[in-house]
Amino acid sequence: MSSLAALARLHATRQGRAERLRQVRHHHLVDEPLVLVILTMAGEAAAPLACMVGTGRRQSTLLTVTQPRNRDQRRAFYAQLAAVILPHIRRRENTLQQLPARPGKPPRQRCADAPQIIVANHATVDYLSLVGRSIRFQGPPNTTETDPSIALLGRWLTFFAERAEYPGSSMLLPLTAQLAAHWATGQSILEDESLSKLLAWIEPPAGLTGVQAALRSENPVLFPPAGPATDPTFDAVELEPRMITHQQALASGDHLTAARTATELQDALASQLRPTWNQVWDGLALLRAIPQAARSVRRWEDDRDHFTSHSLHITRGGAPQPVHDQAVDAARRLARLERAIHMFEDEQALDDPFVLAERRTVGTAFAGVVVAREPDRQVTSAKGRRILRPRFTIRTEDPPPIARDQDLVDPERPRTIVRVREVLPEQQDMHLITVEVTAGMGSVSRPAADAVPELDELVCYTAWPSQWGAAEFPSREQTPWTHTGPSAPQTFTDLSEAEQT
């Protein structure tokens, strides 16, 4: 946690209300997200109990399971869930747009839109990943033993859960993470995983402070858990007795009692889901009120590329995602995750002054005053040509974390890239940083007028996102058998990587 974030939490504690941490919203929100609130049975790894799913506050579908331990009822639940989610995905698959050719790349198609799933918290993301893993191998598509839509649902849930691991991706968003990224509360980071307590700090009811509202939200009767785990008291007092009564009625052939207890069980589960359902939509309204960051559009385009790629992979009969990645595939995935982390952090700093100020406190950005400039400086290139390479020097009181030859950018001049050439201490807590313009300065005959800031101008620089290049890995044919090379069967491949390069 940075010093600014810690300070914001102290301010939130003092004023009794959450403090804003971000000026803009760094994730894209679609007009029609698919909200999913799900509950699971305690003690069972992937035994769904109930869920509420839909694309509007008043457009919800309630699905329940009277006996989660019954595998037939589980499959029926997944089939019903697939009947809601898969058509939502299919509508986005059918909206294609033609992208023009680029230098070295032919024209291609991409889905004009992509589905977005909103869940309450990180625990629900983990649960969906577990469900996807458990059902995506349930029988081949051409058999009658298992509904093929269940395995297809599992593949899509796995895809969304994997995309949720990439910082900046907006395809599967846990709401608590989004709210906690934009507001600092007076409670711990662990307590921020409670949706009801987080909302209580951000918008406490009239007459209550954030602390008072958060303490009130700890009452599981008024504010049931957001899932997927249920409240233990609810399990013991309401859920288990109704399940036992329902099972006994079925065993004795008392269909009237079985129908009545099934309805009571459904109503009890709906009472646990409905408060969280409304809270998710309240949280989405808070996020929509924040302006969207400019670079989130590019990240959403990247999401749509991956969605299109996975859709094509399934359409072409590709295999499901493997249970475990092979060595090279795992290395590629780790490299993509690392690159996504750096890109997202750097892009946030360029879009959001609050993030830029936070980076200055942790030593990954600096601000200062221009004290010297050489706008007409020229050097001789390796080919003997004279090229323009302006330089200027910045005096800063910030810690000088910037390494030599690192590329930087000023949010006010996003097209001008500079490179650190020298860092010299001037006096205590004061440094002189000399930078050289390497891109966006124009040419010797036509120099850009605003490439070099004026003397005494205040500037701020942070890392340039594009400096993080993609890692290179050996092809499958060049991979030794010890790392499952040519002799290994072909597994799932993310086609978007090949199509974008």
N, C-alpha and C positions, 0 to 999 in steps of 0.2 A: 504494500500500500504506500502510495506517495505521500509526501507531507501535505500537499494540497487536499488530497482525499481525506486524510486524517483530520485536517482542519475543518473541512466541510462537515464531517461527522460531529465534531465538537460544536459547531454552529447549530447543527440540527438538534443536538441535545439541549442546547441553551434555549433556542427559540421554540422547541416543541413541534417542529415540522421539518420534513425532509428538505434538503438543500440540493439545488440543481448542480450536477456534475458535468453536463454536456449542453452545448448551445444548440446543436443540431442532432437529428436522429441518423445513426449510421447504418441502419438496416432498412431495407425496402419493405413496405407493407402494401399488399395487393388490395384491391377493392373488395374482393370476396374471399377472405381466407377460410380455411376449413378448421374450425375449432374442435379439439378432441379432449374430453375430460374422461379419464378411465380409472376404474377401481379394480384391484386384484384381491384375491382371497389370501388371507394371512397364512403363511406356512407352505404355500404352493408357488413354485417358481414362475410359472406362466399360466396361471389359472384365472382367466378374466371373470370378474364378478358383475360388472355393469359398466356402461359407458354412455356418454351423451356426446353426440357429434352433429355438426351442422354448419351452415354458412351464415347464420344470422341469429341474433339473440332470441328471436321468436320462431326460428326455423331449425329446431333441434329434433333429433331422432334418439329415442331412448332404447338401448339394448340391454337386457339383463339375462343372467344365467341362474336358474334356481338351484342347481347343483354343480358347481365348478369342477368337482372331482370326476364328473361324468364326461368321458372323452367325446361321446356323441353330442352332448350339449355344447361342449367347447367348440367342436367343428361347426355346429349350427351357428354359434355366435360369430365365429370368424367369417362364415359365409354371409351372414347378415351385414357384418361390418364391411366386407368386400363389396357388397351391393351398394353401399353408400359411398365409399372412398374411390373405387375404381372408375365409376362414371364421371366423378369429379376430375380425376386424372385424365381420362380419355378425352374429355372436352378440351383440355389444354393441349393434348397431343394433336388434335385435329386442326389447330389454328397455327398454320405455318406461314412464315414470311421468307421472302427471297433476299439473301444478302449478296451484294455485288462483289465482283472479283476484286482482290487486292494484289499488290505486287507479289508475284510468286505463289499466289493462292487462287484457286478457281472459285467461282460463285458457289454458294451453298445455301441450304435451307436451315432455319432455326425456328423453334416454336415461338410464336409471338407472345405467349404467356406461359406461365408455369404454376403448378399448384403450390400453395403455401399452407403448412399445417402449424397451428398455434396450440401449444400445450401449456400447462400451468407451471411446470418446474422441470429441473434437470432429471429428477427421479423418473418422471414420465418418459423422457427421451430414452433413458436407459431401459425402461420397461418395454418400449416399442422396439428397441434394438433386440431385446431378448425374444419378444414375440416373433419378430421377423425371422430370426435365426431358427426358431422352433418350428415354423410352418412353411418356410420356403422350399423345403425338400419333401413335402408331403405328396409323394406320388407323381409320376410323369403326367404330362398334360393329356395324353390320349387314353388314360385309364378311367374306369368308372368308380374306382374305389374311393377316390377323394375328389371333391369339387375342385376343378382346376383354378377357380378364382381364389381359393385359399392360398395356394402356393404362389400365385401371382401377387396377391396382397403381401405375402411375406417378403417377396423380392423388392417390392416398392417400399415397404417399411424399413428394410435394411438399407436401401438407397438413401432414404430421408435421414435415417440415423447416422449414416456415414457422412452425409453432407453437413449435418449439424456439428460435426467435429471441426469443420473448417471455419476459422474466424472470418467474419464478414459474410458468410452464406446466410441467406434468408429463407431457405426452403422449409426448415423445421426450427421454430423458435420457441424456447422456453421463456415464458413471460416474466418470471422472476429475474432471470438474467438480464433481460432488456430493461426492466424498471430499475434494477440495482445499478446498471451501467449509467443511467441518466439521473438518478437521485441518490444522495447520501443520506442514510438514516442515522438515528442515534442508537442503533442496536448492532449486534455483531453480524459478521458476514454470514455465519451459519443461520442466524435468525432471519436474514434476508431471503432465505429459501422458502419461507412461509409467505404465501401470496397474500393472505388476509392481513398479516402483520405489516407487510411491506406497503400495502395500500392504505393501511391505517396511518402510517407515517406520512405518506404523500398527500392524502386528502382526509384528514381526521374529521369526524362528524362535528357539527356545530357545538361549541361549548366544551370540547375535549381537546387535549393536547395529543401529540403523536404517541407519547408514552402511555397515556390513559387509554387511547383507542387500541394500541397494540396489546395492552394487558387484557382489555375487554375481548379482543379477537382470539384469545387463548381458550375461550369457552368452546369446547367441541360441539356443544348442542346448538349454539348460534352460528358458529363458524366451523363446519366439519373440515377435516383435512382435505387438501387439494388433490390427494392421490399420488401414486396409485395405492398406497397403503391406507387402510381404513382406521377409524378410531377403535382402540381395543374395547372400550365400554360399549360402543355400538355393536361390535361383534358379539360380545357376551350377552347383552341384554336384549337386543332386537334381532340380529341376524341369525345367530345359531338356533334359538328356539323356533323361529319360523321355518328354517331349513329342516329341522328335525320333524316338526309337525307335518310339513309338506311331504317328506319322505315316508313317514308312517302312513299318511293318508293314501299315497300311491300304492304302498305295499298292501294295504288292506282293501284296496279297490274303492275307497271313498272318494270318488271323483269330485263331488261337490265341495268337500273340505279341501281337496288338493287345489281346485281352481281358486277358492277363496284365499288360501294361504299364498298361492302364487301371486295373486293381485296385491295382497298385503306386503309381500316381499318386494315386489316391483315398486310400490309406493314408498317403502322405507329406503330403498336404494336411490330413488329419485330425490328424496329429501336430502340425501348426502351429496348428490351431484349438483343440484340446482344452485346452491349458494356459490360454489366454485365457478359454475358456468357463467353466472352473472358477473362475478369478479373478473373473469378473463375478459369479458367484453368491456367492463369499466376500465381495465388496464389498457386495452387496445385504444380506447378513446383518448386516454392520457397520452399515449405515444403518438397518435395521429396529430395531436395538437402541436407537436414539436416539428419544426421544419426539417425536411429531409436533406441529408448531406449530398453534395453534388456527385461525389465519386461512388455513392451507393448505387447509382444507375449502372455503372460499369460492372460492379460486383453482381448485380441482379442479371445482367446479360450473361455473365459467367455461369450463374446458376441455370439459366435457360439453356446454355450450351450443354451442360452436363445432363440436364433433364432430357434434352433432345437426343443426346448420345445414348443414354440408358434406354430410352424408348426404342431407338433403332436397334439396340442390342437385343432387346426382348423380341421385337418384331422379326428379326432375322434368325430367331431360334437359338440365341446365345445361352450359355449355361448360367445357372444361378451363381451368385457370389459364393466363393469357397468358404468353408468354416474357418480355415487359417490361410493367411497369405503365404506364398512362397517367399524365399529369401529376397530375391531381387524385387518382387512386387511389393514386399513390405518396405524395402529401402526406398523405392520410388514414392510410395505413399507417405512415408515419413518426410522425405524431401519436399513433397508438395505441401504438407502441413506446415513445415517450417517456413517455407516461402510465403504461404498464405498468412501466417502470423506476422511476419515482418511487413508484408505489403499492407495488411489491415492497420497495423499500428502506425505506419508512416502516412498512410492516406488519411487516417483520422486527424493527425496533427495538421495536415494541410487544409482540412475542411473545418476544423473546430478550434477556435482560439482557446477554449478551456483546456483541450487536450494539449495544445502547443505550450501553454503555460505550465501544465503538469510535467511535460517532458523537460522543460527548463529546470525544474526542481530536482529531477532525478539524473540530470546530466546527459541527456540525449538531444538537446537543442540549446541554442544560445541566442541572445539578442544583444545589440550594441549599437554604437554610433560610428559612422564612416569617418575616418580621420585622414585617409589618403586614398587617392585614386589615380589610375593610369588608363583612361578609356581608350587611348589610341595605341596601346602597346601591341607590337607585332613580333612574331618569332618565325624562324625558318623551319618548315616541316622536313620530314625525312626525305621527301621528294624534291627538296630545294625550293619550294614555293613559300612566299611570304603570306602568313595567315594572321588573322586578328586574334589576340589573346589578352583581353583587358584584365587588369588586376586592381584590387582595392583592399584596404586594410580596415578592420573593425576593432574598436576598443570595446571590451565587454567586462562586466563585473561577474558574469555567470561563470561557473566552473567550466574550464575548457576540455570537454570530453572528446571533442572531435579529433579523430586520428588523421594523420597526414594522408593526402590523396583520397580522402573520402568525398563522395559527391553529395552536395547539399542543394536545397531549394528554398526559396522564400515564398510563402503562400501568396504574397502580393505580386510576385513575378514567377508564376508556375512554369513558364516556358524557358526560363533562364536557369541553367544548371551551372553551379560553381564547384570548384574542387579546392580543398584545403591544401595550401602549399607551405605554410609556416605558422607555428604557434609560439609566441615569445612572451614571457612574463614581463610586465612593465613595472609593476609595483605590487604591494600586498593586495590580494583579491582583485587584481586587474591584469588583463592579458590583451595582447595584440594578435589578431588572427588575420593572416593574409590569405586571400582566396583568389583563384583565377577562374574567369568565365570560360567554360568549355562548350556550352551549347546555348543558342538563343542570342548570340551577340551580333549576328549578321555576318558580313564579309568586309574585307579591306575597302572595297569600293562602296559598299552600302552598309555601314554599321548601324545597328539598332540603337535608337536614341535612348531608350530606357533600360538598356542591359546593365549599365553601371549606375548604382545609386549616387546621389549627390553628396557632397561633403556635409557633415553634421546631420545626415538623414538617419533615422532610427530604422534598423533592419532586424529581421529575425530569421534564423536559418535552422532547418531540421533535415533529417536524412531524406534523400530522394528515393521514392519507392521503387523505381525501375532498376535500381542497382542490384537487386536480388535476382539473379538469373536462375533459370532452371538447371538442375543438376543433370549430368550425363551418366547413363548407366549402360552396361553392355547389353547387346541384343540377346534374345533367348538362345540363338545358335552359338554365341560366344560365352555363354554361362556354363561353368563346369558342372558335371553331374552331381558334385557334392552340394551344389546349391540348386538342385532340381533343374538341370539344364535341358538339352534337347530331348532326353528320354522321358521327361515328365509330360503328363497330359496337358492339353491346352485348358487354361482356366479363364475366369472372367477378366476382361481387360476394359479399362475406361477408355472408350473410343474417342472421347472429347479431346484427350491429349494429342492423339494423332491428327484429328481433324483441324485443330487450332494451329498446328505447327506446319 
